[in-house]
């Protein structure tokens, strides 16, 4: 189950879109910003129905 989500880069502030895989449950992973190329920590919480995404700087 894939979901498209827009988020704001915690480094450069640009609005960026990412494709999330909700089928794997709770996940934490790092993706580089498509604009400034800095590492963003994605914290995805999913119970199969509801989900939430938190993004933060790697140094937080």
Residue pairs with C-beta under 8 A, 6 or more apart in sequence:
1 21
1 22
1 23
2 19
2 20
2 21
2 22
3 19
3 20
3 22
3 51
4 17
4 18
4 19
4 20
5 17
5 18
5 19
5 20
5 53
6 15
6 16
6 17
6 18
7 15
7 16
7 17
7 18
7 53
7 55
8 14
8 15
8 16
8 55
9 15
9 16
9 33
9 35
9 36
9 38
9 40
9 55
10 40
10 55
10 56
10 57
10 60
11 33
11 36
11 38
11 40
11 57
12 33
12 35
12 36
12 38
14 33
14 35
14 36
16 33
16 34
16 35
18 31
18 42
20 44
20 51
20 53
21 27
22 44
22 46
22 48
22 51
24 46
25 46
25 47
25 48
26 44
26 45
26 46
27 42
27 43
27 44
27 46
28 41
28 42
28 43
28 44
29 41
29 42
29 44
30 39
30 40
30 41
30 42
30 58
31 39
31 40
31 42
32 38
32 39
32 40
33 39
33 40
38 57
38 58
39 58
40 55
40 56
40 57
40 58
41 55
41 56
41 57
41 58
41 60
42 53
42 54
42 55
43 53
43 54
43 55
43 56
44 51
44 52
44 53
45 51
45 52
45 53
45 54
46 52
